[in-house]
Amino acid sequence: MSKPIVSRGFRGRRPGEATARRLPPGQYETKDFPVLAAGPTPRTSLATWDFTIRGPGGPAARWTWNEFQALRQETVAADIHCVTKWSKLDTVWAGVSLDTLLAESLARGVVSAPYVLAVSDGSYTTNLPLADVSGRKAWVALQYGGAPLEPEHGGPARLLVPHLYFWKSAKWLRELRFMERDQAGFWESRGYHNYGDPWREQRYEGDP
């Protein structure tokens, strides 16, 4: 197993009983929103931003920023959990459901596959099963707390998959690639767990 690049986490104060029930094992609650990144923060002009869903060797569906803004958006309230052991409860986002995007891409002839690779500005990638970004489990978030998403937190658009550790919610999202076979992403190829379920403490390679 390769040595993880990011520390195993911070220490926090003991939570109350109600909060503790919402915290996965090993997590603590923070009121802040820590910023963790593997490199510089990309700052993409909205005039040049686009988003693509690409089939395995087939057609692709693409949206400009204005086209993406015209898609139906919804508000999402969720607890988020970082692999470095902080959790932030009751976060509120707004964005486009992956179900909406998958339906739109299917209508444009894009064929799906069992796995998805999220690709971001800055060459970051993370892999997910299709089942974990469909069925109202994932969104492309454009706002946080009622305001446009700041670059430090992944703006202008990031993936939001709140039931998995937050590294799976890729910042600065630009593309989703359907794949017939799973392909490890940036952190997964550096010793992190391939799936990342916080309730099973799937932090690193070899965790159950």
matplotlib code that plots the C-alpha trace (Angstrom):
import matplotlib.pyplot as plt

x = [0.0, 1.4, 1.6, -1.4, -0.4, -3.0, -2.9, -5.4, -7.1, -7.6, -8.8, -12.1, -14.2, -16.6, -20.0, -23.5, -25.6, -27.8, -24.8, -22.9, -25.6, -25.0, -21.2, -19.6, -17.0, -13.8, -15.4, -15.8, -18.1, -16.7, -18.5, -15.8, -15.5, -11.8, -10.1, -7.9, -6.5, -3.7, -2.5, -3.3, -6.9, -8.0, -9.9, -11.9, -13.7, -17.4, -17.1, -14.9, -16.3, -18.1, -19.3, -19.2, -20.6, -18.7, -19.8, -17.3, -15.8, -19.1, -20.9, -20.6, -23.1, -21.7, -23.1, -21.8, -22.2, -25.3, -26.8, -26.0, -27.6, -30.8, -31.2, -33.5, -31.8, -32.7, -31.7, -29.8, -29.3, -26.7, -24.1, -20.6, -17.7, -14.0, -11.5, -9.3, -12.0, -14.0, -17.7, -19.9, -23.6, -26.6, -24.8, -27.1, -26.3, -28.0, -27.3, -28.3, -29.1, -27.0, -30.2, -31.2, -27.8, -27.9, -31.3, -30.2, -27.1, -29.0, -31.4, -28.3, -27.1, -24.6, -24.5, -23.9, -21.6, -21.2, -18.4, -17.8, -14.6, -15.0, -12.5, -11.6, -9.6, -6.1, -6.0, -7.8, -9.9, -12.0, -13.8, -17.4, -19.8, -22.7, -25.1, -23.6, -24.2, -27.7, -31.0, -30.8, -27.4, -25.3, -25.5, -23.3, -23.3, -23.2, -24.1, -23.3, -25.2, -27.2, -24.2, -22.2, -19.7, -16.3, -13.2, -11.7, -14.6, -14.7, -16.5, -17.8, -19.1, -18.2, -19.5, -21.6, -21.8, -22.6, -22.9, -19.2, -16.1, -15.8, -12.8, -15.3, -17.1, -14.6, -13.9, -13.8, -15.7, -15.6, -16.3, -17.9, -16.6, -18.6, -16.3, -16.9, -14.1, -13.3, -10.2, -8.6, -8.6, -6.0, -6.3, -7.4, -4.1, -2.2, -3.5, -7.0, -9.9, -11.5, -15.1, -14.9, -18.0, -17.6, -19.9, -17.5, -14.4, -13.2, -10.4, -7.4, -6.5, -7.0, -9.8, -12.9]
y = [0.0, 3.4, 6.1, 8.5, 12.1, 13.8, 13.4, 11.1, 14.1, 16.6, 16.2, 17.8, 18.1, 15.4, 15.8, 15.8, 12.7, 14.0, 15.1, 11.9, 9.8, 11.7, 11.4, 8.3, 6.5, 8.5, 11.9, 15.1, 18.1, 21.4, 24.7, 25.8, 24.6, 23.5, 23.9, 20.9, 20.6, 18.6, 21.6, 25.2, 26.4, 26.6, 29.8, 29.2, 31.9, 31.2, 32.3, 29.3, 26.8, 23.8, 20.4, 17.1, 13.7, 11.2, 7.7, 4.8, 5.4, 7.0, 10.3, 13.0, 15.6, 19.1, 22.2, 25.7, 27.6, 29.4, 26.1, 24.4, 27.3, 26.7, 23.1, 22.4, 23.0, 21.9, 22.5, 19.8, 19.7, 17.2, 16.3, 16.0, 13.9, 14.4, 11.6, 13.8, 13.3, 16.5, 16.5, 19.5, 19.0, 20.6, 22.0, 23.5, 23.3, 24.1, 22.4, 20.0, 16.4, 13.8, 12.0, 15.1, 15.1, 11.4, 11.6, 14.6, 12.8, 9.6, 11.7, 12.9, 9.4, 8.9, 5.3, 4.7, 2.2, 0.7, 3.1, 6.8, 8.8, 12.5, 14.7, 18.2, 21.3, 20.8, 17.1, 15.8, 12.6, 10.3, 7.1, 6.1, 3.3, 4.6, 3.4, 6.0, 9.0, 8.0, 7.5, 11.0, 10.4, 13.0, 16.5, 19.0, 21.8, 25.4, 27.2, 26.7, 28.5, 30.5, 32.0, 31.0, 28.3, 29.9, 28.5, 27.4, 25.1, 23.8, 26.6, 27.3, 23.7, 20.6, 17.1, 16.5, 12.9, 13.3, 9.7, 9.1, 10.7, 14.2, 13.5, 11.8, 15.1, 16.3, 20.1, 22.1, 19.4, 19.5, 16.0, 12.7, 9.7, 6.4, 3.4, -0.4, -1.0, 0.8, 3.1, 4.4, 8.2, 10.6, 9.7, 6.1, 5.4, 6.9, 4.6, 5.8, 3.4, 2.7, 3.3, 5.6, 4.8, 7.0, 4.7, 1.8, 4.0, 3.1, 5.7, 3.8, 0.8, -2.3, -0.9, -3.2]
z = [0.0, -0.9, 1.8, 1.8, 0.9, 3.1, 6.9, 8.5, 10.0, 12.7, 16.3, 17.5, 20.6, 21.7, 20.0, 21.6, 21.3, 18.5, 16.5, 17.2, 15.5, 12.3, 12.4, 10.7, 12.8, 13.4, 12.3, 14.2, 13.4, 12.2, 11.7, 9.2, 5.7, 5.4, 2.0, 1.0, -2.5, -4.2, -6.2, -7.2, -7.4, -11.1, -12.0, -15.2, -17.1, -17.4, -21.1, -21.7, -19.2, -20.6, -19.3, -21.2, -20.7, -22.9, -23.8, -24.0, -27.5, -28.7, -28.8, -26.3, -24.9, -24.2, -22.5, -22.3, -19.1, -20.3, -21.5, -18.2, -16.3, -18.3, -17.0, -14.1, -10.8, -7.3, -3.7, -1.9, 1.9, 3.0, 5.6, 4.1, 5.4, 4.5, 4.7, 6.9, 9.6, 9.6, 8.9, 8.1, 8.8, 7.2, 4.2, 1.5, -2.2, -5.5, -8.8, -11.5, -10.7, -12.4, -13.3, -15.3, -17.1, -17.7, -19.3, -21.4, -22.6, -23.4, -25.6, -27.4, -28.2, -25.4, -24.2, -20.5, -18.9, -15.4, -14.3, -14.4, -14.2, -13.1, -14.8, -13.5, -14.3, -12.9, -14.1, -11.0, -11.5, -9.3, -10.2, -9.2, -10.0, -12.2, -9.4, -7.1, -9.3, -10.3, -8.4, -6.8, -5.2, -7.0, -8.4, -10.3, -7.7, -8.8, -5.5, -1.8, 0.9, -1.5, -3.3, -6.4, -5.6, -4.8, -6.7, -3.4, -2.9, -6.5, -8.4, -10.8, -10.7, -8.6, -8.3, -5.1, -3.9, -0.2, 0.7, 0.0, 1.4, 0.0, -2.2, -4.5, -4.9, -7.4, -7.5, -10.8, -12.7, -16.5, -17.7, -16.8, -18.8, -19.0, -18.8, -19.2, -16.6, -13.4, -13.5, -10.4, -10.1, -8.6, -4.9, -5.5, -7.3, -4.4, -1.6, -1.0, -0.9, -4.3, -3.0, 0.1, 2.2, 5.4, 7.5, 6.8, 7.3, 3.8, 3.9, 2.5, 0.4, 2.5, 4.7, 4.6]

ax = plt.figure().add_subplot(projection="3d")
ax.plot(x, y, z, "-o")
ax.set_aspect("equal")
plt.show()
